[in-house]
Amino acid sequence: MMQNKGVEISYFKAWKGKQLAINQLRGDPVKSFKLLPSYLYMIEQVNPGSTTHLKVNEDGSFKYMFLAYRACIAGFRYMRKVISVDGTYLTGKYKGVLLIATAQDGNHHQHKGIINGLASVYKQARHGHCIWHLGQNIKLGPKSKVEFGELYEEMKNSYPGITKYLEASIDREKWARAYFPGSRYNIMTTNGSESINAKLVFARELPMIALLDAIQSLISSWFNNHRKAAVASTRHLNPWAETTLRSRFIESQKMEVIQMNTFEYHVTEVGHDAVVELNRRTCRCRVFDIDRLPCAHAIAAAGHHGIDIYELCSHYYTTNVWALAYIETIYPIPPSEEWNIPVVIDSLIVLSPKVRVNEGRTKKKRIPSVGEFKSRKKKSIV
């Protein structure tokens, strides 16, 4: 202001002016909460079959909300049944938790509640940890491609402190895929959630309505891109599965196969062997069992048996199912001037959450999840 206009103003006045300008462009955060009931109502009108839920505190202040678009609900039917749960730090005045299913909360320490809530709804579901976050905690990557037991013993001998932490803090079934009692497939991290977080970095400071608009726009574009890619594909499986299968096929060419009975085969390679049961779609290496995609041993056995390896793949990997998962469309909400809101919805009062505003600039760094340690800055050596 001094350089361009020759006017001297205080830091607070400059900051306040910036906030007013931002509110004019993005919308006022307080008014945004007041519009939430009407906005969620319009989502259900524009996208029939969608589910929304809004909860307020006794004083009328925002507590939490949930949103699941009809397209996502329908698409989940064709997805592998693995739910990734991750939190993100909203960097504006109001902090919360953002889930893949799209939920907002007035508080951000809800991880245990999420786990307990999922367990009460999905009673047969199993909970596992993101292996990337676990790796950040112990700062150790895999050392060789050997079976879990051998690798774990090797790690136990070399790094007793790490194995002591794992055994004392976390059940083995939550981080070792070989021991996981459910169907985790190859999904070992929450990278899918992290991708959404990364794409929404710019939107985390927006008022609630603008943030929800940004989420809708992002998911809608992803649906469209996947839909077009699936329709254009001439492959039997989706790109990841095709690439993985091709790599395993090359590996299988080095293996020797001995038929034991009608469906069982003994497959050997240098330093390792496995028993494959084609009728049960299982292999001693357990890769076939877990991924639901033939391992190299199963591919070698299938070639000897004369069976098409595509018949051994889970239907979730097929291009047809991939297209069905993204077949529906997520529609944006029209401008508020075009809304037709019932009085019972329009009369609902939602106040902004009561938060304590700290002095100084708002922190914009992500808060680590529960069990995720903060990275330490390396000290320079002089």
N, C-alpha and C positions, 0 to 999 in steps of 0.2 A: 504493500500500500504506500509506503514511503517512496520507493523507487518509481512506481508507476503513476501514483496520484498525488504525491507530496503530502500525504496525510499520515500522522502518527497515531497509531492505535495500540491498545494493550494486547497482550497475548490472548487473554480471555475473550476479548471482543472479536479478535480474528478467528478464534476457534468457534465461538458462537455463530459468527456469520457463516463459517463453513458448514456447520451443522444445519443451519436454516436452508442453505442452498442444497445440501444433500437431501434434506426432507422434501424440498420442492420437486426434486428430480425423482426420488425413489418412493416417496410417501412417508408420512409421519408414523414412527413406530407405535405410539400410543393409539392412534386412530386405526392402525393396522389390526391390533388386537380386537377392537370394537367390531371390525368387519368380519372377523373369523366365522361367526355362526352363519352369516349370509354367504360367505365365500364357500364354506363347506357344503352348504345347501345347494349352491350352484354346481359344484363338482358332481353331486349325485344326479342333478338334472341333465347336465351336459354329457356325463359319462354314466349312464344308467347301469346299476349293478355294482357301483363302487361303494366302498364302506368308509364312513367317517365317524369319528367320535371325539367329542370335546368335553373336557372336564375343567371345572373352575373350583377355586377354594371357597370357603364360606363367605369371604368378603367380596366375592365376585372376580377376584384376580385369576389370571390364567394359571392352570396347573399343568395340564398336558393335553395333547391331541394325537389322534392316530388317523392315518389315511392310507387306504389301499385301493388303487385304481382297478376297475373291472378288468382291464386288459392284463394287468399283472396277476390278478386272481385266476383268470382263465389260463394264462400262460404257464403258471406254476404247475398245472396238471401235466404238462409235457416236460417238466424239468426234473433232473435228478433231485431227490428229496434231501438236499443239504441246505440249511439256512445259515447264512453268514451274518453274525451280529457284531457291529462295531460302533463305537461312539466317535463323535467329532466335536470339537470345541467351537461353539459359535462365538465369533470375535466381537460382536456388537455389544450393546448394553445388556441384552438378555441372552443368557447362556442356556444350553440345553443338550439333549442327546438326539442325534439323527440316526435312524436305523435304515437299513435297506428297504424295509416295508414303509418307510417314511413316518417317523413319529417325532414329535417335539415335546420337550419337557422343560418345565420351569427350573428344574435342578439338573445337575449333571452327574451325580453319583448314584446311578441306577443300575449298574451292571449286574449285581447279585439279584436284584428284583427281576431283571429281564430273564436271567437264567431260570429262576424259580417259576416265573410266569409261563415260559415256554414249556417247562416240565409239566405244569398243571394242565396245559392244553394238549400238548403232544406227549401223551403218557408213555409211549414206546420210544421216544426220541432219546438219543445219547448225546452227551455234551463232550466236545473235544476242544483243545486249545489250538490257537493259531501257531503253527510251528515257527513262523518268522519272528513273532513277538517272543516266543520262548527262546529262540536262538539269540535274540538281542539281549535277553536276560542272562544267558550263560556264555554268550560270545564264543560259540563254537559251532563250526559247520561239520558235515559228514567227512570222514577221512578216507573211506574206500567203499566200493560197491560189494559189500559182503552182507550176509544175512544179519538180521537185527541182533540176534543173540551174540554173534561173534563181534560185531561192531560195538555193542554195549559193553561187553567184557573188556574189549580193547580200550574203550573210553574210561571204564571203571579203573583199570590199572594205571592209565596215564593221567587221568584227571579225577581223582577220588572226590574232590570237593564238589565237582559238578554233579556226579551221580548221587552224592549225598543230598544235594539240593533237590534234585529231581525226585528221589525216593521219599524225601521227607515232606515236600511241598505239593507234589502233583501226582495223582494216580497215573500209572503207566498207560492205562487205556485211554487217557485223555490226550496223550501226545505221541504215542507210538502207534502208527497205523496198523502194524501187524497184530496189535492187541485190541484195537478199537472194536467194540461189540456191535456197532451199527454199520451202516453203509456210508462210508466217507468218500469213496471213489478216490480220485487223485487230488482232491481238494484239501490241501494241507495248510493253507494260509487264508487270511481275510483280504486278499488282494482285490477281490471284487468290490468289497466295501471301501477299501482304500482308494480305488479308482473313482468311485462316486465322490468321496471326500475331496480328492484332488480336483475334480471337475467343478466342484461347488465352492472352491476357495474364494472366488470373487463374490459369491452370493451370501457368504456367512455373515456379512455385516448388514445385509438388507433387512428391512422390516419384514414381519412374518408373511404378509401377503405376497410381497415381491420375492421372498425366498421360495415360497410354494410355487409361484409362477416359474421360477428358475428350475426347480425340481421337475415340474411338469414338462418344460421345454426339453430338458436333458433326456429324460426317460423316453419321451415321444420320439426324439431324434434317434436314440439307440434302437427303439423298436423298428423304426422305418429302415435304418441301415441293415439290421439283421434280417429283416423281412426280404429286402431286395437281394441281399447276398445269398440267402437260402434259395430263393426262387431262381436266381441266376446260376447256382451251382449245378454241375453235371455229375458230381461225385455221389456215391452212395452214403458216405458219412460226412460229418461236418469237418472243417479244415484241420482242427486239432487232432481228431481221431484218425483221419486219413494219414497225416504226417507221422503220428505215433505208430500206427499199424505198419506203415512202410518201413520205418526204422527197425521195428521188431522183426519184420519179414527178412530183412537183410541179415540180421543177427541169427535168425533161425537156419540160414543156409549152411552154417558151420556146425550144426548139431547132428548127432547120430540118433536114429529112432529105432526102437525095438518094440514090436507089438506084444503085449502081455496077454490080452484077451480081446474081445470084440471092441471095447471102447477105451481100454486102458493102455497107455504107452509109457515106456521107459525112455526118457530123452536125456542124452548125455552131451556134455561139452567139456572142454579142458578145465579140470579142477572143480567141476560141479555137475550134479545130475538132478533130475526131477521126474516125478510121476504125474502124468496128465490123465484125467478122466473126462473125455469129451462129452459123454452123456450128462454129466453133472456140472460141466463147465468149471472145472476146478483144477488147480495145479499145486504141487507141493511148495512152489516158490511163493504162492499166494497173490502174485500180481494179477493173475487172471481172476481170482476170486474177488479182489478188492476193486480193481478198475472196471470190472465187467467188460473188459476188452482183452482179446487173446494176448497172452504173453508170448515171447519167442518160442518157448517150449510147446505151447498149445498150437501155434502156427505150424511148427515142424510136424507135430502129430497129425494135425488136420491135413497137411499135404500128403502124408503117408496113407491116411484113411480115405482120402479123396473127397473131403468135405470142403465146401466153400467157407473161407474164414469169416466172411461177412455174416454167415448164419450164427456165428459164435458171439457176435457183438451185441451189446445191449441196445434195445430200440431207442434209448435216449440219445444215442450218438448218430442216428440216421438223419439225413437231410430233411426228410418229410416231417419228422417230429420237431426238428429245429425250426422249420417254417411255421408249424402250428403254434409253437411257443410264442411267436411274435405276430400272429395273424391279425390281432385286433389293434385298434388305434386309440390313442389317448388324445382327447380334444382339449384345447385351451379354454379358459373361462373368458367370456366376452367382457367388455368394459362395464363398469358398475352402473353406468347410465341405462344399460339394457337389462338389468336384473329385475326380475319380478319376484319379490320375496314375500312370503306370507307374514302376516302380522305377528304370529306366534314366534317366528324365527327372528324377525326384525327387532322385536322387543327384548330379546335376550341381551344381557349386559355382560361383557367380558372386559375386565380391566387389565392393564399391563401388569406383569409380575412385579412384586416389590423386591427391588434389588438394592444393595448397597453399592454406591458408586465410589470407587477408590480414587484417591488423588492421582494426578498424573495421567499419562496416556494409557489407553486401554490396551491390555496385553493381547497380542495376536498369535502367539505361539500355541500350538495344539497341546492340550493337557493329555498326558499318557493315560491309557486305560488301566484298569485294575490289573496288577500283575505285570505291567509293562514298565520297566525301569527307565528313568531319564538317562539319556546318553551323557557321558561325562566329557567335558572339553579336555583335550590333551594339553598338558602343560609343556611349554617349550623348555628345552634344556639349554642352559647358558654355560 
